[in-house]
Structure formats: C-alpha cells, structure tokens
C-alpha cells in the first residue's frame, strides 16, 4: 500500500520498511461489510506464518469481539489479497502465497451482513 508525496521533491526516510520489523512483516486484515471495525487491523507476523495460524489464532484477538464471529462458515468465506481474488492455502506460509509486507487481506462472509444487517 504505497503512499505518494504530493510534491516531487519530497524526501524522507521510510520508517515502515520491512527491515524495521525485526523479521516480521505487517499484514493488514479487514472484514468487509462489518462496520463495527472502521479499518483493517495490522498484524506484525513472521513471513512463514501459516495462513491457518493467522485465521485461527491471530485474527480472533480482534475480530472475535464481533457477535457474528462465531457464526462464520470458513468454507463460504471469500478473500481478497491486495484487491484481487485469493484462495488461501491454510498450511502454507504467508509470504509463500504472495502475502507481503503491508499486504491487505479482506474477507467477506456472504451469509453474514454485519450486526443487525448494518453492512448491507
């Protein structure tokens, strides 16, 4: 998710380079149409983290606060990686699947429309 300066002569040191995260990379994760969360969550994770660990151990830390979290049917869930359709391989590491530093993962749960259908 690159940011561009509005002036061509701007220069400065990027503080969010992958080298500054001690072997981790930042992965953003958002739950589409669930307005209880105003933005994607940022997780610093080792690039070799299996997707299953992200989904089953990391994401619940924040997303389980939503009353529909326990109702997710992961078989029906669709994913986007940096805006493109994505099918995660649960036992493969993040980086091996093209999930890089500052990638945005979004998931959609077609059967769930947010608290009291607020995400419709």
DAHURA-V66945 format. One record per backbone hydrogen bond with DSSP energy under -1.0 kcal/mol. NH is the residue of the N-H (numbers start at 1). CO is the residue of the C=O. If there is no record, write none. Layout:
NH | CO
NH | CO
This chain:
10 | 7
20 | 17
21 | 18
24 | 21
25 | 45
27 | 43
28 | 103
29 | 41
30 | 105
32 | 107
34 | 31
37 | 34
41 | 29
43 | 27
45 | 25
49 | 46
51 | 92
52 | 90
54 | 50
55 | 51
56 | 52
57 | 53
58 | 53
59 | 54
61 | 58
62 | 59
63 | 59
64 | 60
65 | 62
66 | 63
69 | 66
71 | 68
72 | 69
76 | 73
78 | 108
80 | 106
81 | 84
82 | 104
84 | 81
86 | 79
92 | 89
94 | 49
95 | 47
97 | 94
98 | 95
99 | 94
102 | 26
103 | 100
105 | 28
106 | 80
107 | 30
108 | 78
112 | 109
117 | 114
118 | 115
119 | 113
120 | 117
